[in-house]
């Protein structure tokens, strides 16, 4: 068993490295990248081990990752790239662990994690724009904090949460999710106490940082949420938040509506995570990638569907074909016009690839549902 698990870890490492290389690298010196997030993070890193407090809201509050990148006595851009690559590998491994924690075997967890690391918004963008180190580290810490909480490792949980607060606002998401999870799983009162203590400490640090560091820009959380609310219910925004990010699997919840209801009825804390991520996405404009914190919700349900319908009674040839076609469709759907070592010629082509890959996945999973249900009926008879 241990030997098999080690093999899966090696496979996961190789797949993740391949996914990082597949994304390509941003050419930060190009004019179109002069005023985006990476410029702020580079300035913050160049001030390390000091702090550059002239950076505008909200980047100036995301202290840890740029500060860490600036500490290393190497080229700042290389520092960002190496740290981000290591953090992406760590993110893939903690994602794999979340799947295993929820009861899925190593083979399926590896497959689902592979689909995650080739998702163009949840992982590929972070690999391409390696200056988004704060995002990569924040998601790793957020997912790690869930596992530490579930395993009642409260000291490490507290340290991870505090480090997360110093990295990015996403760390706060574990607080509402944590209370619902502890209640749903009937944890002891002392566990609620530990969660409360560390949550209050994290909120205190969050507020103190924002009080002590002056906001040099005209933008603040209020202006962000005002703008976010004004566009939240538009057709384009809803599509880009809740459908496009999970390409090529956007149709899966609609195919398996009853399973969708049954699964999340038993895992309500995942719905809470999804809701709070959706709310937090109002504070930004990049609709798709801001749903990354909710990626476990999508992929856990996907793992559940595959484990339920791809049962051992199906022919081995069907199983092999299913996995092969699915991973090829995932790779096809990862192609994009803005990043990747293979870039599509235009946004229009990207939309066509998106629709085609979702159609292919619709066909694959409709066949899976039919075959799985048919095999189950034969077994009962």
Residue pairs with C-beta under 8 A, 6 or more apart in sequence:
4 106
5 106
8 96
8 106
8 107
8 109
8 110
9 93
11 110
12 92
12 93
12 96
12 110
12 113
13 89
15 92
15 110
15 113
15 114
15 117
16 88
16 89
16 92
16 93
16 117
17 89
19 88
19 92
19 114
19 117
19 118
19 123
19 124
19 127
20 85
20 88
20 89
20 127
21 341
22 118
22 124
22 127
22 334
22 340
22 341
23 123
23 124
23 125
23 127
23 128
23 339
23 340
23 341
24 128
24 339
24 340
24 341
24 343
25 81
25 128
25 130
26 33
26 38
26 128
26 129
26 130
26 131
26 339
27 33
28 38
28 42
28 77
28 131
33 39
37 59
37 129
37 131
37 132
38 129
38 131
38 132
40 55
40 56
40 59
40 60
41 59
41 62
41 65
41 66
41 69
41 80
41 131
41 132
41 133
41 134
42 66
42 76
42 77
42 80
42 131
43 52
43 55
44 51
44 52
44 55
44 59
44 60
44 62
44 63
44 66
44 67
44 70
45 66
45 67
45 69
45 70
45 76
45 79
45 80
46 52
46 70
46 76
47 70
48 66
48 67
48 68
48 69
48 70
48 71
49 67
49 70
49 71
51 63
51 67
52 60
53 60
53 213
53 214
53 216
54 60
54 216
55 216
56 215
56 216
56 217
56 219
57 215
57 216
57 217
57 219
57 220
57 221
58 169
58 221
58 224
58 283
60 213
60 215
60 216
61 169
61 209
61 210
61 213
62 134
62 166
62 167
62 168
63 166
63 167
63 209
64 134
64 137
64 163
64 166
64 167
65 83
65 133
65 134
65 136
65 137
65 138
65 167
65 168
66 133
66 134
68 83
68 133
69 76
69 79
69 80
69 83
69 133
70 76
70 79
72 79
72 83
80 130
80 131
80 133
81 130
83 133
84 126
84 127
84 130
84 131
84 132
84 133
84 136
85 127
85 130
87 133
87 136
87 137
87 140
88 117
88 123
88 126
88 127
88 136
90 140
91 123
91 136
91 139
91 140
91 143
92 113
92 116
92 117
92 123
94 140
94 143
94 144
94 147
95 113
95 116
95 143
95 295
95 296
95 299
96 109
96 110
96 113
97 147
98 143
98 146
98 147
98 296
98 300
99 108
99 109
99 112
99 113
99 299
99 300
99 303
100 106
100 109
101 147
101 150
102 300
102 303
104 112
104 303
104 304
104 307
105 307
108 303
108 306
108 307
109 303
111 306
111 323
111 326
111 327
112 299
112 302
112 303
112 306
113 299
114 327
114 330
115 249
115 299
115 302
115 326
115 327
115 330
116 122
116 123
116 295
116 299
117 123
117 124
118 124
118 330
118 331
118 334
119 245
119 246
119 247
119 295
119 330
119 334
120 247
120 333
120 334
120 335
120 336
120 339
120 340
121 244
121 245
121 288
121 289
121 291
121 292
122 245
122 289
122 291
122 292
122 295
124 334
124 336
124 339
124 340
125 132
125 289
125 339
126 132
126 135
126 136
126 289
126 292
128 339
128 340
129 339
134 167
134 168
135 168
135 170
135 289
135 292
137 167
137 168
138 164
138 167
138 168
138 170
138 171
139 170
139 292
139 293
141 160
141 161
141 163
141 164
141 167
141 171
142 164
142 170
142 171
142 173
142 174
142 293
143 296
144 160
145 157
145 160
145 161
145 164
145 171
145 174
146 174
146 177
146 178
146 181
148 154
148 156
148 157
148 160
149 157
149 174
149 178
149 181
149 182
149 195
150 181
150 185
152 187
152 191
154 191
154 194
154 195
154 198
157 194
157 198
158 194
158 197
158 198
158 201
161 171
161 174
161 198
161 199
161 201
161 202
162 198
162 201
162 202
162 205
164 170
164 171
164 174
164 202
165 171
165 172
165 202
165 205
165 206
165 209
166 205
166 209
169 206
169 280
169 283
170 280
170 293
171 202
172 202
172 203
172 206
173 273
173 276
173 277
173 280
173 293
175 195
175 199
175 202
175 203
176 272
176 276
177 269
177 272
177 273
177 276
178 195
178 199
179 192
179 195
180 268
180 269
180 272
181 187
181 269
182 191
182 192
182 195
184 267
184 268
184 269
221 283
224 282
224 283
224 284
225 282
225 283
228 281
228 282
228 283
228 284
229 282
231 237
232 238
232 282
237 287
240 287
240 288
241 278
241 281
241 287
241 288
241 290
241 291
242 278
242 291
243 250
244 250
244 287
244 288
244 354
245 287
245 288
245 289
245 291
245 292
245 298
246 252
246 298
247 333
247 354
247 357
247 358
248 329
248 330
248 332
248 333
248 354
248 357
248 358
248 360
248 361
249 298
249 302
249 358
249 361
250 358
251 358
251 361
251 362
251 365
252 301
252 302
252 305
252 361
252 365
253 260
253 301
255 362
255 365
255 366
255 369
256 305
256 365
256 369
259 301
259 304
259 305
259 308
260 301
263 300
263 301
263 304
264 270
264 271
264 301
267 300
270 296
270 297
270 300
271 297
273 293
273 294
273 296
273 297
274 294
274 297
277 290
277 291
277 293
277 294
278 291
278 294
280 290
280 293
281 287
281 290
281 291
284 290
305 365
305 368
306 368
308 372
309 368
309 369
309 371
309 372
309 373
310 319
310 322
310 368
310 372
311 372
311 375
311 376
313 375
313 376
313 378
313 379
314 371
314 372
314 375
318 371
322 364
322 368
325 360
325 364
326 361
326 364
329 357
329 360
329 361
329 364
332 353
332 356
332 357
332 360
333 353
333 354
333 357
333 358
333 361
334 340
335 342
335 343
335 344
335 350
335 353
336 343
336 344
336 350
337 343
337 344
337 345
337 346
337 347
337 349
337 350
344 350
344 353
